[in-house]
Amino acid sequence: MPAPAAPPTSATESPPPDADLAVVPVRHYGRWLAAAAVTACASALLWSLLTNPNLDIRLVLSYLTRDFVFRGIGITVVLTVVAMVIGVAGGVVVAAMRMSANPVLRTVSWVYLWFFRGTPLLVQIIFWGFLGALYPRLFVGVPFTDIALLDEPTSLVVTPFVAAVLGLALNEVAYAAEIIRGGMLSVDRGQTEAAQALGMGPVRILRRVVLPQAMRIIIPPMGNDTINMLKMTALVSVIGGSDLLTAVQNVYAQNFQVIPLLTVAVFWYLMLTSLLSLGQYYLEKRFGRGFGERPPGTLSRLLGRGEGI
C-alpha cells in the first residue's frame, strides 16, 4: 500500500528553526555623522582656546594655586555651607508652618515665601550690604528696662561677610521650604496617623517618621540647590564679600589680565561643583535604596540597544 503523500508546504510557512539565517546588523550612519560633526566642532573650539594669545594658558596655570585664589575658595565654601545649613534648617520650619493648621502660621510663611522668592537675590544681597543706610545703628535692649544688649553702628555688625550670609541664607530658606514641603507631602498620610496612634508628638513625628521618608524626594532638588548656591556666592562680589570671584576681580583690576583670571575662577568653580555632584550622587544612592532600582546591567543593555535615547 503506497504511503500517503505529504501535505503541500505553504509559501508563507516559516522556515525550520535550525535553518541558517544571515544576521545583518542595523547601520546607524546618522549617529556616526553626528558624532564626527560634534567632535570636529569641539576640537576646533578647544584648539582656538589653547592657541589664543589673549588666554595665555601659562599665565592661567601660574595663577591656579596662588594664595589669594585659595583664600577666595575658602570663603566661597564657607558661604555655601553656612547658607545651606541655615537655609535647610529654616526651610524645615517654614515648610512645617506652611502645612500647619494654624492660619496665622500659614499666612506668615506664605508672605515670607512671596517676598524672598519674588525679589532678585542680587537685590537682597545689596540691601543687606547697605543696611546701614536704613538703620545707622543697631539697638537691641531688654523690654521695659534701660539695659542694652546691642548698641553698635550697623557697619560694624553687618560686615560684607555677614551681609552675604544673610542674603544667601534667607533667600535659600524660601526655596528649601518648598522643596522640603514637596518631600513631606509625598509621604503617605497613613504614616502620620499611625505615629499619632502610637502617641508620638508632632515634632517627633516630623523628625522620626516624615523627614526620613521624604529624604528620597528631597535629596535630588536639594543637591541641585546646593550646587546653585555655590555659584550664587559669586553675587556677593558686588558688596566685596571676599569670595573667589572677588579675589580674582581685585587682582585683574590691577594687572588687567581679565580673561586669564576669570578662567582660573571658572576652573575652580567647575572643580567644586563636580565634587558636590559626586556627593549628591552617593546621597541619592543611599536614600534611594529599594525604590525603582533596575536589575544589574539593565541600563547598559538599554544603551547598547539604543533604547530610551
ChimeraX commands (.cxc) that place a marker at each C-alpha (Angstrom):
marker #1 position 0.00,0.00,0.00 radius 0.5
marker #1 position 1.55,3.32,-1.03 radius 0.5
marker #1 position 2.45,5.86,1.70 radius 0.5
marker #1 position 0.23,8.95,1.90 radius 0.5
marker #1 position 1.62,11.99,0.14 radius 0.5
marker #1 position 2.99,14.79,2.30 radius 0.5
marker #1 position 0.75,17.87,2.51 radius 0.5
marker #1 position 1.86,20.76,0.31 radius 0.5
marker #1 position 4.02,23.36,2.00 radius 0.5
marker #1 position 2.53,26.84,2.17 radius 0.5
marker #1 position 4.59,29.65,0.68 radius 0.5
marker #1 position 4.07,31.70,3.83 radius 0.5
marker #1 position 5.18,28.96,6.21 radius 0.5
marker #1 position 8.22,29.96,8.33 radius 0.5
marker #1 position 11.48,28.08,7.77 radius 0.5
marker #1 position 12.56,25.45,10.28 radius 0.5
marker #1 position 14.26,26.83,13.41 radius 0.5
marker #1 position 17.60,25.23,12.56 radius 0.5
marker #1 position 17.87,26.96,9.17 radius 0.5
marker #1 position 20.88,29.20,8.70 radius 0.5
marker #1 position 19.86,32.88,8.94 radius 0.5
marker #1 position 22.05,35.77,7.88 radius 0.5
marker #1 position 22.11,38.33,10.71 radius 0.5
marker #1 position 22.72,41.80,9.33 radius 0.5
marker #1 position 23.35,44.50,11.98 radius 0.5
marker #1 position 21.49,47.77,11.63 radius 0.5
marker #1 position 23.72,50.56,10.37 radius 0.5
marker #1 position 23.41,53.87,12.19 radius 0.5
marker #1 position 25.16,56.19,9.79 radius 0.5
marker #1 position 23.42,59.25,11.20 radius 0.5
marker #1 position 24.93,58.63,14.63 radius 0.5
marker #1 position 28.44,58.42,13.23 radius 0.5
marker #1 position 28.00,61.57,11.20 radius 0.5
marker #1 position 26.61,63.46,14.21 radius 0.5
marker #1 position 29.46,62.23,16.41 radius 0.5
marker #1 position 32.03,63.26,13.81 radius 0.5
marker #1 position 30.49,66.73,13.45 radius 0.5
marker #1 position 30.36,67.30,17.22 radius 0.5
marker #1 position 33.94,66.04,17.66 radius 0.5
marker #1 position 35.19,68.34,14.90 radius 0.5
marker #1 position 33.44,71.39,16.36 radius 0.5
marker #1 position 34.65,70.64,19.90 radius 0.5
marker #1 position 38.21,70.08,18.69 radius 0.5
marker #1 position 38.19,73.34,16.73 radius 0.5
marker #1 position 36.91,75.28,19.74 radius 0.5
marker #1 position 39.48,73.71,22.07 radius 0.5
marker #1 position 42.32,74.41,19.63 radius 0.5
marker #1 position 41.24,78.03,19.23 radius 0.5
marker #1 position 41.25,78.49,23.01 radius 0.5
marker #1 position 44.63,76.83,23.54 radius 0.5
marker #1 position 46.30,78.83,20.79 radius 0.5
marker #1 position 44.64,82.16,21.63 radius 0.5
marker #1 position 47.34,84.55,22.92 radius 0.5
marker #1 position 44.72,86.53,24.86 radius 0.5
marker #1 position 44.00,83.50,27.05 radius 0.5
marker #1 position 47.67,82.70,27.84 radius 0.5
marker #1 position 47.45,79.19,29.31 radius 0.5
marker #1 position 50.82,79.53,31.06 radius 0.5
marker #1 position 49.58,82.59,32.93 radius 0.5
marker #1 position 46.38,80.76,33.89 radius 0.5
marker #1 position 48.39,77.84,35.28 radius 0.5
marker #1 position 50.60,80.21,37.26 radius 0.5
marker #1 position 47.54,81.73,38.98 radius 0.5
marker #1 position 45.70,78.49,39.75 radius 0.5
marker #1 position 47.45,77.86,43.06 radius 0.5
marker #1 position 48.06,81.40,44.31 radius 0.5
marker #1 position 47.28,82.21,47.94 radius 0.5
marker #1 position 44.59,84.77,47.11 radius 0.5
marker #1 position 42.79,82.16,45.00 radius 0.5
marker #1 position 42.76,79.62,47.83 radius 0.5
marker #1 position 41.53,82.26,50.28 radius 0.5
marker #1 position 38.69,83.09,47.91 radius 0.5
marker #1 position 37.86,79.39,47.53 radius 0.5
marker #1 position 37.75,79.04,51.31 radius 0.5
marker #1 position 35.32,81.95,51.70 radius 0.5
marker #1 position 33.17,80.58,48.87 radius 0.5
marker #1 position 32.95,77.16,50.53 radius 0.5
marker #1 position 32.19,78.68,53.95 radius 0.5
marker #1 position 29.46,80.88,52.48 radius 0.5
marker #1 position 27.93,77.87,50.73 radius 0.5
marker #1 position 27.97,75.65,53.82 radius 0.5
marker #1 position 26.67,78.30,56.23 radius 0.5
marker #1 position 23.95,79.47,53.84 radius 0.5
marker #1 position 22.78,75.91,53.15 radius 0.5
marker #1 position 22.76,74.90,56.83 radius 0.5
marker #1 position 20.69,77.96,57.76 radius 0.5
marker #1 position 18.57,77.56,54.64 radius 0.5
marker #1 position 17.72,73.89,55.25 radius 0.5
marker #1 position 17.05,74.40,58.98 radius 0.5
marker #1 position 14.87,77.41,58.28 radius 0.5
marker #1 position 13.26,75.63,55.37 radius 0.5
marker #1 position 12.07,72.81,57.65 radius 0.5
marker #1 position 10.48,75.38,59.97 radius 0.5
marker #1 position 8.80,77.35,57.17 radius 0.5
marker #1 position 7.61,74.14,55.48 radius 0.5
marker #1 position 6.07,72.97,58.76 radius 0.5
marker #1 position 4.39,76.38,59.12 radius 0.5
marker #1 position 3.00,76.10,55.59 radius 0.5
marker #1 position 1.45,72.73,56.46 radius 0.5
marker #1 position 0.19,73.85,59.87 radius 0.5
marker #1 position -3.50,74.04,60.73 radius 0.5
marker #1 position -2.83,77.45,62.30 radius 0.5
marker #1 position -3.91,80.14,59.82 radius 0.5
marker #1 position -1.53,82.71,61.31 radius 0.5
marker #1 position 1.49,80.45,60.76 radius 0.5
marker #1 position 0.35,79.63,57.23 radius 0.5
marker #1 position -0.07,83.30,56.39 radius 0.5
marker #1 position 3.30,84.34,57.80 radius 0.5
marker #1 position 5.09,81.54,55.92 radius 0.5
marker #1 position 3.27,82.42,52.69 radius 0.5
marker #1 position 4.27,86.10,52.99 radius 0.5
marker #1 position 7.89,85.06,53.63 radius 0.5
marker #1 position 7.95,82.90,50.51 radius 0.5
marker #1 position 6.19,85.59,48.47 radius 0.5
marker #1 position 8.76,88.23,49.38 radius 0.5
marker #1 position 12.02,86.27,49.15 radius 0.5
marker #1 position 11.09,84.34,46.00 radius 0.5
marker #1 position 9.61,87.43,44.40 radius 0.5
marker #1 position 12.69,89.65,44.62 radius 0.5
marker #1 position 16.05,89.01,42.91 radius 0.5
marker #1 position 18.81,87.56,45.05 radius 0.5
marker #1 position 21.21,90.26,43.87 radius 0.5
marker #1 position 18.87,92.98,45.14 radius 0.5
marker #1 position 18.60,91.22,48.51 radius 0.5
marker #1 position 22.38,90.98,48.85 radius 0.5
marker #1 position 22.82,94.67,48.03 radius 0.5
marker #1 position 20.07,95.56,50.51 radius 0.5
marker #1 position 21.82,93.73,53.36 radius 0.5
marker #1 position 25.13,95.23,52.32 radius 0.5
marker #1 position 23.68,98.73,52.66 radius 0.5
marker #1 position 21.53,98.07,55.71 radius 0.5
marker #1 position 23.33,100.92,57.48 radius 0.5
marker #1 position 21.60,103.37,55.16 radius 0.5
marker #1 position 18.27,102.25,56.66 radius 0.5
marker #1 position 19.38,101.66,60.26 radius 0.5
marker #1 position 22.61,103.57,61.06 radius 0.5
marker #1 position 22.76,101.89,64.47 radius 0.5
marker #1 position 21.52,98.51,65.65 radius 0.5
marker #1 position 19.96,98.59,69.10 radius 0.5
marker #1 position 18.62,95.57,70.96 radius 0.5
marker #1 position 17.53,96.06,74.55 radius 0.5
marker #1 position 15.64,94.29,77.30 radius 0.5
marker #1 position 11.96,95.36,77.19 radius 0.5
marker #1 position 10.85,97.80,79.90 radius 0.5
marker #1 position 14.44,98.40,81.04 radius 0.5
marker #1 position 17.40,100.56,80.05 radius 0.5
marker #1 position 19.64,97.53,79.56 radius 0.5
marker #1 position 21.13,97.40,76.05 radius 0.5
marker #1 position 22.16,94.00,74.72 radius 0.5
marker #1 position 23.45,95.52,71.48 radius 0.5
marker #1 position 24.11,99.13,70.57 radius 0.5
marker #1 position 26.62,99.39,67.74 radius 0.5
marker #1 position 26.95,101.05,64.33 radius 0.5
marker #1 position 25.39,98.84,61.70 radius 0.5
marker #1 position 28.56,98.81,59.60 radius 0.5
marker #1 position 30.46,97.15,62.46 radius 0.5
marker #1 position 27.85,94.44,62.97 radius 0.5
marker #1 position 26.72,93.75,59.41 radius 0.5
marker #1 position 30.07,93.31,57.69 radius 0.5
marker #1 position 30.23,92.29,54.00 radius 0.5
marker #1 position 30.57,88.65,55.07 radius 0.5
marker #1 position 27.56,88.85,57.40 radius 0.5
marker #1 position 25.55,90.65,54.71 radius 0.5
marker #1 position 26.48,87.92,52.23 radius 0.5
marker #1 position 25.35,85.19,54.64 radius 0.5
marker #1 position 22.07,86.98,55.37 radius 0.5
marker #1 position 21.30,87.49,51.70 radius 0.5
marker #1 position 22.13,83.94,50.63 radius 0.5
marker #1 position 20.66,82.13,53.65 radius 0.5
marker #1 position 17.34,83.97,53.91 radius 0.5
marker #1 position 16.76,83.51,50.20 radius 0.5
marker #1 position 17.64,79.83,50.44 radius 0.5
marker #1 position 15.13,79.33,53.28 radius 0.5
marker #1 position 12.30,80.21,50.88 radius 0.5
marker #1 position 13.38,77.74,48.19 radius 0.5
marker #1 position 14.36,74.98,50.61 radius 0.5
marker #1 position 10.97,75.27,52.31 radius 0.5
marker #1 position 9.12,74.41,49.12 radius 0.5
marker #1 position 11.49,71.53,48.33 radius 0.5
marker #1 position 11.04,70.11,51.82 radius 0.5
marker #1 position 7.27,70.65,51.75 radius 0.5
marker #1 position 7.07,68.73,48.48 radius 0.5
marker #1 position 9.01,65.87,50.04 radius 0.5
marker #1 position 6.82,65.86,53.13 radius 0.5
marker #1 position 3.65,65.79,51.02 radius 0.5
marker #1 position 4.97,62.70,49.23 radius 0.5
marker #1 position 4.84,60.69,52.48 radius 0.5
marker #1 position 1.62,58.75,52.85 radius 0.5
marker #1 position -0.74,60.30,55.39 radius 0.5
marker #1 position -1.24,56.89,56.95 radius 0.5
marker #1 position 2.33,57.04,58.27 radius 0.5
marker #1 position 1.50,60.17,60.27 radius 0.5
marker #1 position -1.78,58.73,61.51 radius 0.5
marker #1 position -0.03,55.55,62.64 radius 0.5
marker #1 position 2.57,57.59,64.53 radius 0.5
marker #1 position -0.17,59.62,66.19 radius 0.5
marker #1 position -1.89,56.38,67.22 radius 0.5
marker #1 position 1.35,55.37,68.95 radius 0.5
marker #1 position 1.27,58.60,70.97 radius 0.5
marker #1 position 4.08,60.44,69.15 radius 0.5
marker #1 position 4.03,64.24,69.21 radius 0.5
marker #1 position 4.14,66.49,66.10 radius 0.5
marker #1 position 7.86,67.30,66.40 radius 0.5
marker #1 position 8.82,63.67,66.92 radius 0.5
marker #1 position 6.62,62.57,64.01 radius 0.5
marker #1 position 8.31,65.13,61.80 radius 0.5
marker #1 position 11.80,64.10,62.91 radius 0.5
marker #1 position 11.40,60.32,63.14 radius 0.5
marker #1 position 8.72,59.45,60.57 radius 0.5
marker #1 position 8.09,62.10,57.92 radius 0.5
marker #1 position 11.52,63.55,57.16 radius 0.5
marker #1 position 13.40,60.20,56.90 radius 0.5
marker #1 position 10.91,59.01,54.29 radius 0.5
marker #1 position 10.81,62.35,52.50 radius 0.5
marker #1 position 14.59,62.44,52.05 radius 0.5
marker #1 position 14.34,60.29,48.92 radius 0.5
marker #1 position 12.32,63.07,47.29 radius 0.5
marker #1 position 14.19,65.97,48.90 radius 0.5
marker #1 position 17.80,64.98,48.10 radius 0.5
marker #1 position 17.83,65.43,44.26 radius 0.5
marker #1 position 16.42,69.00,44.15 radius 0.5
marker #1 position 18.27,69.98,47.33 radius 0.5
marker #1 position 21.53,68.74,45.85 radius 0.5
marker #1 position 20.86,70.81,42.75 radius 0.5
marker #1 position 20.06,73.78,45.02 radius 0.5
marker #1 position 23.40,73.35,46.82 radius 0.5
marker #1 position 25.29,73.43,43.53 radius 0.5
marker #1 position 23.33,76.51,42.55 radius 0.5
marker #1 position 24.16,78.12,45.91 radius 0.5
marker #1 position 27.87,77.60,45.32 radius 0.5
marker #1 position 27.59,79.52,42.07 radius 0.5
marker #1 position 25.32,82.19,43.55 radius 0.5
marker #1 position 28.04,83.10,46.04 radius 0.5
marker #1 position 29.68,84.94,43.14 radius 0.5
marker #1 position 26.95,87.59,43.51 radius 0.5
marker #1 position 28.41,88.74,46.83 radius 0.5
marker #1 position 31.29,90.27,44.87 radius 0.5
marker #1 position 29.08,93.37,44.46 radius 0.5
marker #1 position 29.49,94.11,48.18 radius 0.5
marker #1 position 33.10,92.90,48.46 radius 0.5
marker #1 position 32.28,89.55,50.02 radius 0.5
marker #1 position 35.89,88.23,49.66 radius 0.5
marker #1 position 34.73,85.16,47.74 radius 0.5
marker #1 position 36.55,83.57,44.80 radius 0.5
marker #1 position 35.21,85.99,42.20 radius 0.5
marker #1 position 36.00,88.98,44.41 radius 0.5
marker #1 position 39.56,87.70,44.84 radius 0.5
marker #1 position 40.24,87.45,41.11 radius 0.5
marker #1 position 38.48,90.77,40.44 radius 0.5
marker #1 position 40.76,92.55,42.88 radius 0.5
marker #1 position 43.80,91.21,41.02 radius 0.5
marker #1 position 42.71,91.80,37.44 radius 0.5
marker #1 position 41.67,95.34,38.39 radius 0.5
marker #1 position 45.41,95.95,38.93 radius 0.5
marker #1 position 47.10,93.91,36.18 radius 0.5
marker #1 position 44.22,93.95,33.60 radius 0.5
marker #1 position 44.57,90.18,32.96 radius 0.5
marker #1 position 40.79,89.75,32.93 radius 0.5
marker #1 position 40.39,86.63,30.78 radius 0.5
marker #1 position 43.17,84.52,32.40 radius 0.5
marker #1 position 41.95,85.29,35.92 radius 0.5
marker #1 position 38.30,84.64,35.04 radius 0.5
marker #1 position 39.44,81.33,33.57 radius 0.5
marker #1 position 41.04,80.50,36.93 radius 0.5
marker #1 position 37.72,81.22,38.65 radius 0.5
marker #1 position 35.83,79.09,36.11 radius 0.5
marker #1 position 38.22,76.18,36.66 radius 0.5
marker #1 position 37.78,76.17,40.44 radius 0.5
marker #1 position 34.02,76.62,40.25 radius 0.5
marker #1 position 33.89,73.56,37.98 radius 0.5
marker #1 position 36.03,71.56,40.41 radius 0.5
marker #1 position 33.85,72.48,43.38 radius 0.5
marker #1 position 30.57,71.78,41.59 radius 0.5
marker #1 position 31.95,68.43,40.38 radius 0.5
marker #1 position 32.68,67.44,43.98 radius 0.5
marker #1 position 29.18,68.46,45.03 radius 0.5
marker #1 position 27.67,66.49,42.14 radius 0.5
marker #1 position 29.60,63.41,43.25 radius 0.5
marker #1 position 28.34,63.83,46.80 radius 0.5
marker #1 position 24.79,64.24,45.52 radius 0.5
marker #1 position 25.10,61.01,43.55 radius 0.5
marker #1 position 26.09,58.99,46.61 radius 0.5
marker #1 position 23.39,60.59,48.77 radius 0.5
marker #1 position 20.75,59.75,46.19 radius 0.5
marker #1 position 22.06,56.21,46.02 radius 0.5
marker #1 position 21.99,55.94,49.83 radius 0.5
marker #1 position 18.45,57.26,50.36 radius 0.5
marker #1 position 17.03,55.72,47.19 radius 0.5
marker #1 position 17.87,52.11,48.04 radius 0.5
marker #1 position 14.97,49.81,47.26 radius 0.5
marker #1 position 13.00,52.37,45.24 radius 0.5
marker #1 position 12.80,51.85,41.49 radius 0.5
marker #1 position 16.12,50.00,41.23 radius 0.5
marker #1 position 16.85,48.22,37.97 radius 0.5
marker #1 position 18.47,44.80,37.79 radius 0.5
marker #1 position 22.25,44.89,37.26 radius 0.5
marker #1 position 23.16,45.56,33.66 radius 0.5
marker #1 position 19.73,46.86,32.66 radius 0.5
marker #1 position 20.95,50.34,31.82 radius 0.5
marker #1 position 23.89,49.06,29.81 radius 0.5
marker #1 position 21.63,46.73,27.84 radius 0.5
marker #1 position 19.20,49.55,27.08 radius 0.5
marker #1 position 22.03,51.83,25.98 radius 0.5
marker #1 position 23.51,49.04,23.88 radius 0.5
marker #1 position 20.23,48.62,22.01 radius 0.5
marker #1 position 19.77,52.37,21.72 radius 0.5
marker #1 position 16.53,52.33,23.71 radius 0.5
marker #1 position 15.35,55.29,25.76 radius 0.5
marker #1 position 17.59,57.72,23.85 radius 0.5
marker link #1:1,2 radius 0.2
marker link #1:2,3 radius 0.2
marker link #1:3,4 radius 0.2
marker link #1:4,5 radius 0.2
marker link #1:5,6 radius 0.2
marker link #1:6,7 radius 0.2
marker link #1:7,8 radius 0.2
marker link #1:8,9 radius 0.2
marker link #1:9,10 radius 0.2
marker link #1:10,11 radius 0.2
marker link #1:11,12 radius 0.2
marker link #1:12,13 radius 0.2
marker link #1:13,14 radius 0.2
marker link #1:14,15 radius 0.2
marker link #1:15,16 radius 0.2
marker link #1:16,17 radius 0.2
marker link #1:17,18 radius 0.2
marker link #1:18,19 radius 0.2
marker link #1:19,20 radius 0.2
marker link #1:20,21 radius 0.2
marker link #1:21,22 radius 0.2
marker link #1:22,23 radius 0.2
marker link #1:23,24 radius 0.2
marker link #1:24,25 radius 0.2
marker link #1:25,26 radius 0.2
marker link #1:26,27 radius 0.2
marker link #1:27,28 radius 0.2
marker link #1:28,29 radius 0.2
marker link #1:29,30 radius 0.2
marker link #1:30,31 radius 0.2
marker link #1:31,32 radius 0.2
marker link #1:32,33 radius 0.2
marker link #1:33,34 radius 0.2
marker link #1:34,35 radius 0.2
marker link #1:35,36 radius 0.2
marker link #1:36,37 radius 0.2
marker link #1:37,38 radius 0.2
marker link #1:38,39 radius 0.2
marker link #1:39,40 radius 0.2
marker link #1:40,41 radius 0.2
marker link #1:41,42 radius 0.2
marker link #1:42,43 radius 0.2
marker link #1:43,44 radius 0.2
marker link #1:44,45 radius 0.2
marker link #1:45,46 radius 0.2
marker link #1:46,47 radius 0.2
marker link #1:47,48 radius 0.2
marker link #1:48,49 radius 0.2
marker link #1:49,50 radius 0.2
marker link #1:50,51 radius 0.2
marker link #1:51,52 radius 0.2
marker link #1:52,53 radius 0.2
marker link #1:53,54 radius 0.2
marker link #1:54,55 radius 0.2
marker link #1:55,56 radius 0.2
marker link #1:56,57 radius 0.2
marker link #1:57,58 radius 0.2
marker link #1:58,59 radius 0.2
marker link #1:59,60 radius 0.2
marker link #1:60,61 radius 0.2
marker link #1:61,62 radius 0.2
marker link #1:62,63 radius 0.2
marker link #1:63,64 radius 0.2
marker link #1:64,65 radius 0.2
marker link #1:65,66 radius 0.2
marker link #1:66,67 radius 0.2
marker link #1:67,68 radius 0.2
marker link #1:68,69 radius 0.2
marker link #1:69,70 radius 0.2
marker link #1:70,71 radius 0.2
marker link #1:71,72 radius 0.2
marker link #1:72,73 radius 0.2
marker link #1:73,74 radius 0.2
marker link #1:74,75 radius 0.2
marker link #1:75,76 radius 0.2
marker link #1:76,77 radius 0.2
marker link #1:77,78 radius 0.2
marker link #1:78,79 radius 0.2
marker link #1:79,80 radius 0.2
marker link #1:80,81 radius 0.2
marker link #1:81,82 radius 0.2
marker link #1:82,83 radius 0.2
marker link #1:83,84 radius 0.2
marker link #1:84,85 radius 0.2
marker link #1:85,86 radius 0.2
marker link #1:86,87 radius 0.2
marker link #1:87,88 radius 0.2
marker link #1:88,89 radius 0.2
marker link #1:89,90 radius 0.2
marker link #1:90,91 radius 0.2
marker link #1:91,92 radius 0.2
marker link #1:92,93 radius 0.2
marker link #1:93,94 radius 0.2
marker link #1:94,95 radius 0.2
marker link #1:95,96 radius 0.2
marker link #1:96,97 radius 0.2
marker link #1:97,98 radius 0.2
marker link #1:98,99 radius 0.2
marker link #1:99,100 radius 0.2
marker link #1:100,101 radius 0.2
marker link #1:101,102 radius 0.2
marker link #1:102,103 radius 0.2
marker link #1:103,104 radius 0.2
marker link #1:104,105 radius 0.2
marker link #1:105,106 radius 0.2
marker link #1:106,107 radius 0.2
marker link #1:107,108 radius 0.2
marker link #1:108,109 radius 0.2
marker link #1:109,110 radius 0.2
marker link #1:110,111 radius 0.2
marker link #1:111,112 radius 0.2
marker link #1:112,113 radius 0.2
marker link #1:113,114 radius 0.2
marker link #1:114,115 radius 0.2
marker link #1:115,116 radius 0.2
marker link #1:116,117 radius 0.2
marker link #1:117,118 radius 0.2
marker link #1:118,119 radius 0.2
marker link #1:119,120 radius 0.2
marker link #1:120,121 radius 0.2
marker link #1:121,122 radius 0.2
marker link #1:122,123 radius 0.2
marker link #1:123,124 radius 0.2
marker link #1:124,125 radius 0.2
marker link #1:125,126 radius 0.2
marker link #1:126,127 radius 0.2
marker link #1:127,128 radius 0.2
marker link #1:128,129 radius 0.2
marker link #1:129,130 radius 0.2
marker link #1:130,131 radius 0.2
marker link #1:131,132 radius 0.2
marker link #1:132,133 radius 0.2
marker link #1:133,134 radius 0.2
marker link #1:134,135 radius 0.2
marker link #1:135,136 radius 0.2
marker link #1:136,137 radius 0.2
marker link #1:137,138 radius 0.2
marker link #1:138,139 radius 0.2
marker link #1:139,140 radius 0.2
marker link #1:140,141 radius 0.2
marker link #1:141,142 radius 0.2
marker link #1:142,143 radius 0.2
marker link #1:143,144 radius 0.2
marker link #1:144,145 radius 0.2
marker link #1:145,146 radius 0.2
marker link #1:146,147 radius 0.2
marker link #1:147,148 radius 0.2
marker link #1:148,149 radius 0.2
marker link #1:149,150 radius 0.2
marker link #1:150,151 radius 0.2
marker link #1:151,152 radius 0.2
marker link #1:152,153 radius 0.2
marker link #1:153,154 radius 0.2
marker link #1:154,155 radius 0.2
marker link #1:155,156 radius 0.2
marker link #1:156,157 radius 0.2
marker link #1:157,158 radius 0.2
marker link #1:158,159 radius 0.2
marker link #1:159,160 radius 0.2
marker link #1:160,161 radius 0.2
marker link #1:161,162 radius 0.2
marker link #1:162,163 radius 0.2
marker link #1:163,164 radius 0.2
marker link #1:164,165 radius 0.2
marker link #1:165,166 radius 0.2
marker link #1:166,167 radius 0.2
marker link #1:167,168 radius 0.2
marker link #1:168,169 radius 0.2
marker link #1:169,170 radius 0.2
marker link #1:170,171 radius 0.2
marker link #1:171,172 radius 0.2
marker link #1:172,173 radius 0.2
marker link #1:173,174 radius 0.2
marker link #1:174,175 radius 0.2
marker link #1:175,176 radius 0.2
marker link #1:176,177 radius 0.2
marker link #1:177,178 radius 0.2
marker link #1:178,179 radius 0.2
marker link #1:179,180 radius 0.2
marker link #1:180,181 radius 0.2
marker link #1:181,182 radius 0.2
marker link #1:182,183 radius 0.2
marker link #1:183,184 radius 0.2
marker link #1:184,185 radius 0.2
marker link #1:185,186 radius 0.2
marker link #1:186,187 radius 0.2
marker link #1:187,188 radius 0.2
marker link #1:188,189 radius 0.2
marker link #1:189,190 radius 0.2
marker link #1:190,191 radius 0.2
marker link #1:191,192 radius 0.2
marker link #1:192,193 radius 0.2
marker link #1:193,194 radius 0.2
marker link #1:194,195 radius 0.2
marker link #1:195,196 radius 0.2
marker link #1:196,197 radius 0.2
marker link #1:197,198 radius 0.2
marker link #1:198,199 radius 0.2
marker link #1:199,200 radius 0.2
marker link #1:200,201 radius 0.2
marker link #1:201,202 radius 0.2
marker link #1:202,203 radius 0.2
marker link #1:203,204 radius 0.2
marker link #1:204,205 radius 0.2
marker link #1:205,206 radius 0.2
marker link #1:206,207 radius 0.2
marker link #1:207,208 radius 0.2
marker link #1:208,209 radius 0.2
marker link #1:209,210 radius 0.2
marker link #1:210,211 radius 0.2
marker link #1:211,212 radius 0.2
marker link #1:212,213 radius 0.2
marker link #1:213,214 radius 0.2
marker link #1:214,215 radius 0.2
marker link #1:215,216 radius 0.2
marker link #1:216,217 radius 0.2
marker link #1:217,218 radius 0.2
marker link #1:218,219 radius 0.2
marker link #1:219,220 radius 0.2
marker link #1:220,221 radius 0.2
marker link #1:221,222 radius 0.2
marker link #1:222,223 radius 0.2
marker link #1:223,224 radius 0.2
marker link #1:224,225 radius 0.2
marker link #1:225,226 radius 0.2
marker link #1:226,227 radius 0.2
marker link #1:227,228 radius 0.2
marker link #1:228,229 radius 0.2
marker link #1:229,230 radius 0.2
marker link #1:230,231 radius 0.2
marker link #1:231,232 radius 0.2
marker link #1:232,233 radius 0.2
marker link #1:233,234 radius 0.2
marker link #1:234,235 radius 0.2
marker link #1:235,236 radius 0.2
marker link #1:236,237 radius 0.2
marker link #1:237,238 radius 0.2
marker link #1:238,239 radius 0.2
marker link #1:239,240 radius 0.2
marker link #1:240,241 radius 0.2
marker link #1:241,242 radius 0.2
marker link #1:242,243 radius 0.2
marker link #1:243,244 radius 0.2
marker link #1:244,245 radius 0.2
marker link #1:245,246 radius 0.2
marker link #1:246,247 radius 0.2
marker link #1:247,248 radius 0.2
marker link #1:248,249 radius 0.2
marker link #1:249,250 radius 0.2
marker link #1:250,251 radius 0.2
marker link #1:251,252 radius 0.2
marker link #1:252,253 radius 0.2
marker link #1:253,254 radius 0.2
marker link #1:254,255 radius 0.2
marker link #1:255,256 radius 0.2
marker link #1:256,257 radius 0.2
marker link #1:257,258 radius 0.2
marker link #1:258,259 radius 0.2
marker link #1:259,260 radius 0.2
marker link #1:260,261 radius 0.2
marker link #1:261,262 radius 0.2
marker link #1:262,263 radius 0.2
marker link #1:263,264 radius 0.2
marker link #1:264,265 radius 0.2
marker link #1:265,266 radius 0.2
marker link #1:266,267 radius 0.2
marker link #1:267,268 radius 0.2
marker link #1:268,269 radius 0.2
marker link #1:269,270 radius 0.2
marker link #1:270,271 radius 0.2
marker link #1:271,272 radius 0.2
marker link #1:272,273 radius 0.2
marker link #1:273,274 radius 0.2
marker link #1:274,275 radius 0.2
marker link #1:275,276 radius 0.2
marker link #1:276,277 radius 0.2
marker link #1:277,278 radius 0.2
marker link #1:278,279 radius 0.2
marker link #1:279,280 radius 0.2
marker link #1:280,281 radius 0.2
marker link #1:281,282 radius 0.2
marker link #1:282,283 radius 0.2
marker link #1:283,284 radius 0.2
marker link #1:284,285 radius 0.2
marker link #1:285,286 radius 0.2
marker link #1:286,287 radius 0.2
marker link #1:287,288 radius 0.2
marker link #1:288,289 radius 0.2
marker link #1:289,290 radius 0.2
marker link #1:290,291 radius 0.2
marker link #1:291,292 radius 0.2
marker link #1:292,293 radius 0.2
marker link #1:293,294 radius 0.2
marker link #1:294,295 radius 0.2
marker link #1:295,296 radius 0.2
marker link #1:296,297 radius 0.2
marker link #1:297,298 radius 0.2
marker link #1:298,299 radius 0.2
marker link #1:299,300 radius 0.2
marker link #1:300,301 radius 0.2
marker link #1:301,302 radius 0.2
marker link #1:302,303 radius 0.2
marker link #1:303,304 radius 0.2
marker link #1:304,305 radius 0.2
marker link #1:305,306 radius 0.2
marker link #1:306,307 radius 0.2
marker link #1:307,308 radius 0.2
marker link #1:308,309 radius 0.2
view
